[in-house]
Amino acid sequence: MSVVCCLLCSALGVIVKSLRCCVLVCVALGLCLSMGGYAMPVPDLFSSTIKVKDQSIQQRREAVYEGWRQVLVKVSGQRVLLDHPSVKSGVSLSESMLQQFHYQSSTTDAHSAFLKMSFNAERISAFLAQLNTPVWRANRRRALVLISDPNH
């Protein structure tokens, strides 16, 4: 339904010329999206894959930390969270939240591999709660509304 609304607006050549018209378009699109929208599950919400040079402990620690940071952003939706002191100094914390991992050989580069990781959902959620950061659910609406004013 939301795709139909977007296509309909494009087909009719709706041009936003004033703030009043912009508000009406936003309200109309919002109604269309809320009526026919549906949630799509985000796959592997608490998982991450990082390319590594080798299987050394140092490479694994760095990859686990980077994968943990990716999961925090994926779960919270907030990149600014990466600037928090608890996240910046969270190398050992990231390892404590790691649930499982395995290496997968690269098919394109013989000198590298991928570290595939899964993190503990309860620990990640508790950590974000300590930082007063909301946790996004796995089911999320897939909608993008872009309204631009050609005069600005």
C-alpha positions as CSV (number, residue, x, y, z in Angstrom):
1,M,0.0,0.0,0.0
2,S,2.8,2.4,0.9
3,V,4.5,1.7,-2.5
4,V,1.2,2.4,-4.2
5,C,0.9,5.8,-2.4
6,C,4.5,6.7,-3.4
7,L,3.9,5.7,-7.0
8,L,0.6,7.5,-7.1
9,C,2.3,10.7,-5.9
10,S,5.0,10.3,-8.5
11,A,2.6,9.6,-11.3
12,L,0.4,12.6,-10.5
13,G,3.5,14.8,-10.4
14,V,2.9,16.2,-7.0
15,I,5.1,19.2,-6.5
16,V,5.3,20.7,-3.0
17,K,5.2,24.5,-3.4
18,S,4.3,25.7,0.1
19,L,4.5,24.6,3.7
20,R,0.7,24.2,3.8
21,C,0.8,21.8,0.9
22,C,3.8,20.0,2.4
23,V,1.9,19.3,5.6
24,L,-1.0,18.0,3.7
25,V,1.2,15.7,1.7
26,C,2.9,14.4,4.9
27,V,-0.4,13.7,6.5
28,A,-1.7,11.9,3.4
29,L,1.4,9.8,3.1
30,G,1.4,9.1,6.8
31,L,-2.2,7.8,6.6
32,C,-1.4,5.7,3.6
33,L,1.7,4.2,5.3
34,S,-0.1,3.5,8.5
35,M,-3.1,1.8,6.8
36,G,-1.2,-0.6,4.6
37,G,2.3,-0.8,6.2
38,Y,3.6,-3.9,7.7
39,A,6.6,-4.8,9.7
40,M,9.6,-6.6,8.3
41,P,11.8,-8.6,10.6
42,V,15.4,-7.5,10.6
43,P,17.5,-10.7,10.1
44,D,20.4,-11.6,12.4
45,L,19.7,-8.6,14.7
46,F,22.3,-9.7,17.3
47,S,24.8,-11.1,14.8
48,S,27.7,-9.6,12.9
49,T,30.4,-10.6,10.4
50,I,33.8,-9.0,10.2
51,K,36.7,-9.6,7.8
52,V,39.9,-10.6,9.6
53,K,43.5,-11.1,8.3
54,D,44.1,-14.2,10.4
55,Q,42.8,-16.2,13.4
56,S,45.0,-14.6,16.0
57,I,43.7,-13.6,19.4
58,Q,44.4,-10.0,18.7
59,Q,42.5,-10.1,15.4
60,R,39.6,-11.9,17.1
61,R,39.4,-9.3,19.9
62,E,39.4,-6.4,17.4
63,A,36.7,-8.1,15.3
64,V,34.6,-8.9,18.3
65,Y,34.7,-5.3,19.4
66,E,33.8,-4.0,16.0
67,G,31.0,-6.6,15.6
68,W,29.7,-5.7,19.0
69,R,29.6,-2.0,18.0
70,Q,27.7,-2.9,14.8
71,V,25.2,-4.8,16.8
72,L,24.7,-2.0,19.2
73,V,23.9,0.4,16.4
74,K,21.6,-2.2,14.7
75,V,19.7,-2.8,17.9
76,S,19.5,0.8,19.1
77,G,19.4,2.7,15.8
78,Q,21.8,5.3,17.2
79,R,25.3,5.7,15.9
80,V,25.9,8.4,18.5
81,L,26.0,5.6,21.0
82,L,29.4,4.7,19.8
83,D,30.8,7.9,21.3
84,H,29.7,6.8,24.8
85,P,32.7,6.1,27.2
86,S,31.3,2.7,28.1
87,V,31.2,1.7,24.4
88,K,34.6,3.2,23.6
89,S,36.3,1.3,26.4
90,G,34.2,-1.9,25.9
91,V,36.7,-4.4,24.4
92,S,36.4,-6.8,27.4
93,L,32.7,-6.0,27.7
94,S,32.1,-7.0,24.0
95,E,33.9,-10.3,24.6
96,S,31.7,-11.0,27.6
97,M,28.5,-10.5,25.5
98,L,29.8,-12.8,22.7
99,Q,27.6,-15.9,22.6
100,Q,29.3,-17.8,19.8
101,F,31.6,-17.3,16.8
102,H,33.2,-19.2,14.0
103,Y,35.5,-18.4,11.1
104,Q,34.5,-18.7,7.5
105,S,37.1,-18.7,4.7
106,S,37.0,-15.9,2.2
107,T,36.2,-17.1,-1.3
108,T,37.9,-14.1,-2.9
109,D,41.0,-13.6,-0.8
110,A,43.2,-16.5,0.4
111,H,44.9,-14.4,3.0
112,S,41.7,-13.4,5.0
113,A,38.6,-14.9,6.5
114,F,35.4,-13.7,8.1
115,L,34.6,-14.0,11.8
116,K,30.9,-14.6,12.2
117,M,29.6,-13.8,15.6
118,S,26.3,-13.9,17.6
119,F,25.9,-11.8,20.7
120,N,23.7,-12.5,23.8
121,A,20.5,-10.6,23.2
122,E,19.6,-10.3,26.9
123,R,23.1,-8.8,27.8
124,I,23.0,-6.4,24.9
125,S,19.5,-5.2,25.9
126,A,20.5,-4.9,29.5
127,F,23.6,-2.9,28.6
128,L,21.5,-0.5,26.4
129,A,19.0,-0.1,29.3
130,Q,21.9,0.9,31.6
131,L,22.8,3.6,29.0
132,N,19.1,4.7,28.9
133,T,19.0,3.7,25.2
134,P,15.9,2.2,23.8
135,V,16.1,-1.2,22.0
136,W,14.4,-1.4,18.6
137,R,12.3,-4.5,18.1
138,A,13.3,-6.9,15.3
139,N,10.1,-6.2,13.4
140,R,10.4,-2.8,11.8
141,R,8.3,-0.9,9.3
142,R,10.1,-0.4,6.0
143,A,9.1,3.0,4.9
144,L,11.0,6.0,3.5
145,V,9.2,9.2,2.7
146,L,11.3,11.9,1.0
147,I,9.8,15.3,0.5
148,S,11.8,18.0,-1.1
149,D,11.2,21.6,-2.0
150,P,12.8,22.3,-5.4
151,N,13.2,26.0,-4.4
152,H,15.6,25.2,-1.5
